[in-house]
Amino acid sequence: LFAFTSQFSEAQLKLPLANGVAPDVKKVVGDYPNRFINLMGEVKSANAQWTDYECNFRVSGAEEAFITRYTAKKEVCSWEAVMLTTESFEKARQKYHALFNQLNNLSVSFGDGHSYKLKGNYETPQEQLKFSSVLFTINPGTEAGKKLKVEIALQFFAPMEWKVKVLVYDREREDDERGETRETD
């Protein structure tokens, strides 16, 4: 009986991780150097500033997943998975925390033959703030992964919707870094 129970409980512990979003995020990060080209499906919508593409694989637990390519001088792209849409802040907070637990310390690779860990700092979301996010850093930091950002976000949308998302995207510069300046005559 003990052997059966031990085996069963071990399988139960592994099951949520096997069905979690972590393997899918690894896949997305792995294709980041290719600008997510291997993950792009059909065009979902397009306009002069960006084009949204369906993600060509089913992201575990996601309501939808897509890739956005922005029309700019320098190619910028992002991948987004909407993991939950609900009227309940408590359900959204629980999902957000569960995603953090799956992604924090996740080992990832993006084509250079090295493994890196995603590291983030969790702060408990507050309903009155309407927005919370964890921005993961790549450890150890590298030049190749400097612009890669992995984020989970919990956000309120009027009239009564909370959304929890996982995002992987380019970040041109840090928030406190000055952009290019030009003098005009």
Protein Blocks (a to p, Z undefined) as FASTA:
>chain_A
ZZmmmmmmmmmmmmmmmmmmklmmmmmmmmmmnoommmpccdfbdcfkbccdddfbdceh
iabdcddddddfbdcddddddfbdcfblklmmmmmmmmmmmmgopacdehjopacddddd
dddddfklopacdddddddddfklmmpccddddddddfbbccddddddddfbafklccdd
dddZZ
